[in-house]
Each structure stands twice: as structure tokens, then as C-alpha cells.
Amino acid sequence: MIINHPLLGPRDSSEFTYLGDASLIDRPDWQAENAAEAFYEYGYLRDNPAGKHQELWFHEAGDRSWLVVTRDTTTHEISKVELARDLARARGRSK
Amino acid sequence: MHDLVAITALGGSEPQVDTVGGVTCREVPAVALASVASRMGQEASASKALAKLIGAPTPDVGQHAGETITAFWAGPDQWMIEAPFETHEDLADQVKSAMGDTASVTEQTDGWTRFDLNGDQIPAVLELLCMLDLRKFDAGCVARCSIHHVGCFVLCRSPESCSVYGPRSSAGSLHHAIVAAMRSAL
């Protein structure tokens, strides 16, 4: 499997490690009223669709950037690779 | 006072040199290193300060630049700085005063060991060691990759000269990998 790194171009998947669902980017506000419930959902509940899936991958043997890879779980086709940093900032995160 | 003798990463008093065929692998201990990471919102001014420090445009993705003090790309808004140890023993301090509050600087000297490959058949050796696309790996290129499961930086200085940086604690393994590849390929 080849992951087309947005900065470095196509790299073999053996250079990467997988973390999990990209929803981990959306960490709840720990000071919110419903923090306990939000963190329960954040920690344990995942959508598991057959089809397009957004995943966090770490380029461990490369530039060590975090990527959000959009992969079809039925065909393994990778349709999109973005820097997790860019995606998080686009969603309004400051860090 | 202790009377300590400096040894190289491979444990010798002199840097180790291995020649196989037309390629020479040379241990290079006399390098000072520091890493630079731009602080959030300061990326543009950090890049400008770095260009001033190395006297060349700040290296873009997968590139290196500079003469005495060189910088090579390590990640988004991050670089490694290398300079001769003899004249830049306090490199991290020098880089920090050049970068000011635009970036965080970390001393890296002795965290890494460097092997220089010289000769006209370097691609034959590198293609056994790492998965880089060597057809696109010209002078000025740098890439981080795995060599025998050791995370390394490979710098192409000219078609006949490359440097490999690996963790100092894995110097022996990395040296073995390079020399074994040289013996196989040449």
C-alpha cells in the first residue's frame, strides 16, 4: 500500500503507523458542562462505516508528521491524504 | 582532574574508514548539530531568521542549503542545523540567538552519528539500504527514512557524495548495514 504524502510524495505504508479514527482530532472541551459524557463518547464510541473512512496515520520513518488519510475500507483505495495539522486548523483548532 | 580521551561513535580514537570497490564510507565525528522548530504563528519570521543565519534561502521540503552552517529540512517548519564542531561547538546557543523567540532550538550534537559516502556508485549502495526514490534524489536533497529499522537522515551533497545521519546509540548497527550493503553491491 502506498500513501501519497502531501509534502513528500508517494511513500510505502511500512514507513507509517496507524493510530485510529480521525475523530480523535476533535477532543472535547474538558471545562464544558457535559465534559464527562463528551469524553465517554470521544474515548469509546466510533462510527464504523463500510466505505470511506478518515484515519490518523503517523509518518514515523519519515518527516514524523500526522496525516489524515481518507481510505475506503471495502477496497483499500486511498482517495485523499492531508496534513492533520491543516485539517485541525481548518476546523478551528488553534494548535 | 579526570583525563578523558575522546572516542568516536564507533569507539575508535580515529574515525573509521571503509572502502569497498569505488565507494568509501567515512565516520564523521566533528559535527555540531541543533534542531530548530518554528513556534506557532512565527513560521514566516523563523524562516527569515534561518535564511539570514545560513546565508542562503531557507531549505524547502526535502532540501538542504548553506555553506559553513547548513540547514536541512526535517519536517514542516522544522530543520536540523549542522556546522563544523571545531568552530561551532556552541551551535545551539548561536542558533538560538539568531532565531530569538521565533523558534525553539534543541542541542543535537552527539545525539547523532554521521557517515559520509563518497564514490561514483552510491545509488547502488543506497538502493539496498533504504526505500528512497533515488532517481529523484539529486544534489541538495534530504530525506528521512529507515535503514535496517534505524531512522536516518540521508543527504545528497553531490552525485558522488552523500551523508547519512543516524542515532549515535545505533552507530554500530548503522555502520554494519552500510558496509554490508557496500560489500553486496560493489
Interface residues (C-beta under 8 A of the other chain):
Chain A: L7 L8 G9 R11 D12 S14 E15 E60 A61 G62 D63 R64 S65 L83 R85 S94 K95
Chain B: M40 V61 G62 W73 A74 G75 P76 M131 D133 A143 R144 C145 S146 G151
